[in-house]
Amino acid sequence: MTITNRDSSLNRMTILITGANGTVSSDLLKALHAKTEVKLRALVRDAAKAPRLPGVEIAIGDLEEPGSLTEAFAGVDTLWLLNAMGPLAPHASSNALWAAKQAGVKHIVRLSAIGAGHDAPTRNGRLHALSDVELLASAIPATIVRPAFFMQNLLGAVAGDVLYHALGDGRISPIDTRDIADFAAVVLLAPEKHAGRTYPITGPESVSMAQVAATLSAQLGRPFAVQQMGFEDSVNAMVQAGFPRWVAEVSGNEYGRAYAGGWGDYTTADFAAVTGGQPRSIADFARDHAAQLGAGS
């Protein structure tokens, strides 16, 4: 394991960002990059895929390989803990917690999932609950962030002028990953204010997929149709797109059934309470991603 671009001459708080190649952590690095009061270190498994931001230290390590984490965690004050979704998620989270204890990390901010709990309707939610409890039971001050459905998932659900989904008439409260990053940045820059807190964060409104399609139509200047899929069809489509079957089963079947049953039909005020601003709407998301969604002429 190596660290590049290390600057040990500055006495600033060091924040380690795990999952640095993922969407949320990439947005978080961008949100924190301009903050002169912190030093940023990004943990990646493959140096060739490391984010290219001036001044960001790159640490090579794997949360599933605890022996690779010692140097990456050395000197870290605050940890952003994001581990990949999957059956080994509690193993990875536990390894990070152990490495943080050994390194004397002062605060951990963990990305969990909306509705995480021992009685959650998805394996992902139940596994997150295990890791959340382990973290809160540790001696390290901690904050848990539980975001709702990512708006960026809509990019993979749109093909041409059709929005595909397996949520039935269920309503959800999607949140933009940039807002998750902005929220996390506020917490990471003043973690002592948020010790012991668990924040479920959502977008500003609870909407059905039909309402999402109507918003896309209004913002992008062409009509979007809505195509409802069966739960198993959704799983198969995700597998064909390259997702691991475990992830596809949890996302397309377990979350699909839960959302279709109304499990995600609520919003919270936590984003505004912590950041002082409002999260992005579906309309904002559509305008900002017009090129990826294919704007009308």
N, C-alpha and C positions, 0 to 999 in steps of 0.2 A: 504494500500500500504506500502510495506517495502523495505528497501534497505539493502543488505547484503554486507559484505566485504568492507565496506567504510573505506578509509584511509584519514582522514582529516589532517594528520600531514604534508603532502607534498603540497607545494604551486606550483601546476602545473595546466595548462589549463585542464579543465574538458570537455570532449566531451561525449554527450549523443547520443547513437546509437539506433534509433527506428527500428522496424521490425527486431529485433535481431535474430529471429529464421529463417528468410528467407535466401535465397541463397546469395543475394548481400550483405546484412548486415553481414551475417556470414563471408563472405570473407573479408569484410571491417574490422571487429574486428581482424581477423588474420593479416591483413596488418598493422594495427595500434598497435598490441599487444606488439611488440618489441620496440616501441618508448617510451623512458624513460621520454620524456618531457611532456607527457600527462597522464591524468587519464581517464580511460574509464568506462562508465556506460552504461549498456545494458537494454533497456526497453522491457519487455515481459509481456504477459498476464498470463502465467502459469509458476510458478517457477520451476516446475518439468521438463519443456522443455528448461530451460535457458541454454545458452552456458556455457561450463565449461572451462574457461580460467583463470589461476591464476592471481589475482590482479584486475580482472574486477568486478566492482560493479554490482549487479543485482537489478533493480528496477521493481516493479510489478505495471502495470498500463495498461489502454486501451485507445487508442486515440479516441475511440467512446464514452468514458465516461469521460468528462472533469474533474469531481470531483476527478478522480483517479490520476491526473497528477501533482498535486501541489508539493508533496515531490520529485517525480521523477525528476522534472525540477529544483529544488532548487539548487543553486550553479553552474549551468551549464553555461559554457562560450560559447560553440559552439554546435549546434544541427545538427545532420544528420537526416533529415526528410524523411522517407519512409513509406508510408501508403499503405494498401492493395488495389488492384484493385477492383473496384465495384461501385455501384451507390451511396454508402455513402462515397466515397473517399474525396470529398470536405468537408464534415462534419468533418471527422477525421483530415484532414489537417488544417482546421480552428481551431479546438480545440487545436491542437499542437501549432499553431501560437499564440493563446490567452495565453496558458500556458507559452510560451516562453516570451511573453511581460511581464506578471506578474512576472516572475522570473528574468528578466533583462538579458536574453540571448543576447550575443553580436553579434552573426552571425548565420545564418541558411543556410545550404547547403541542397537543396531539390532535391530528385530524381523525375524527371518528365518523359516524354516519347518522343521519337523521333517524330517530326512533330506535337507536341502539338500546338493547335490553335483553335480559335473559328470556323474555317472552316475545321477542321480536318475531315477525312472520318470515324472516329471511335468515339464512345461515350467516350472511354477512353481518347483519345486525347483532346476532347472538355472539359471534366471534369478536366483534368490536367491543361488546359489553365486557367480555373477559379481559381484554387489554385495558379498557378504561378503568375497571376495578383494580387491576394490578397497579396501574399508574397512581391512582388516587390513594392506594394503600402504601405506597412507597414513602420514603422520607423526603422526596424531592417535591418542592412546590410545583403545581401543575395546573394547566388549563386545558379543557377539552372543547373542541369545536366540532359540532355536528351539523354539517350542511345538508340541505335538501337536494333533490334531483338536480344534476348539473344541466344548465341550459345548453352547454356545448354538446351534450348528447344528442340534441336535436339535429346537429349537422350530419350525423350518421343515419338519422331517421328519415331524412328528406332525399328523395330520388326524383329528379326532374321536378314536376309540379305536384308530387304526391308526398304527403306526410304519413309514413307507416308507423303503426303503434299497436301495442297489445294491452292498452289500459282501459278498454271499454269506455264507459262514460265517466270514469273516475277523474277527479280533479287533483292536481298537484301544484306545488308552489316552487317552480324552478328558480335556481339562483345561478347567476353568472359566475364562472370560476374566477374572473377578475375581482368580483366582490368578495369571494372567499379569501382571495389573496390580500385585498385591502383590509379586510377585517383582521386577518391573521397578523398583518404588519403592525396594526395599532396595538394588538396584544403583545407582540414580540418586542416592541420598542418600550413598553412600560409593563412588563410581566407581573410585577409585584401588585399592581392594581387588580389583577385578574386571578390571583392564586385561589385554587379551590373551586373555581367556577366552571360550569358546563353550559355552553351556549349552543342551542339549536338555532340555526340561522336559515332563513328562507328568502325567496324573492318577495316582491311587494304584493303579489296577488296569487290566488288559487284559481287555476284554470283547467279546463278540459282540453284535450287535443283538438277538438273542433274549434275551440276559441283560439288556440295557438295558430291553427291553419288560417283562420280569419284574420288574425293579426299579421301573419306573414303576407297574406294577399294584399292587405291594405298598405303595408310598408314597402313591398317589393314590386307592386304594380302589375300583378298577374294573379289569377285565381289558383289557389292550392286546394287540391282534393285531399280527403282523409280516407285512408285505407286501414281498417281495423284488421289485425291479424290474430290468429289463435295463439295461445301461449306456446304450444309446441312448435308452431311455425316460426314464432319469434326466436325461440331457442335455436332452431335449425338454421335460420338466416344468420344469426350471430356466429355460429360455428363455421358456416360457409365463408363468413367474412374474416375468419382467422382468430376469433376469440377462443380461449380455452373452454372446454365444455362446462367445467365447474362455474366459470364466470357467466357463461351463457345461460345455464340453468337457473342460477341465482337471479340474474338480471331479467331475463325474458319470462321466466316462469314465476319465481317466488315474488319478486318485486312487482311484476305485472299483475299477478292475482291480488296482491295487497293493495296496490294503487287502484285497481279496478273496483275493489270493495270499499273505497273511500278512506283508506288508511292515511293517505297523504294530504287530505283536504283541510289544511290549516296554514296560517302564517304566524310568524312571531315578530316581536318588536326588537329583538336583540341586536340586529345589525345597526339600526338607527341609534339605539341606546349607547352602543359602544363607539361607533364611528362618528356620530353626529350627522350622518348623511343618509340618503335613501338608496337601496339597492337598485340595480338596473332592471328595467321592465323587459318583457318579451319584445316590445316595439323597439326599445333601445338595442337589444341584441340583434334583431333583424336588420336594422339599419347598419350596425357596425359590421355585420357579416354578410352584407348583400352580395359581395363577390363570390363567397363560398356557397351561398344559397342560390345564386343565379338571379340577379335583379332583372326586372322587366325593362324593356326599352322605352 
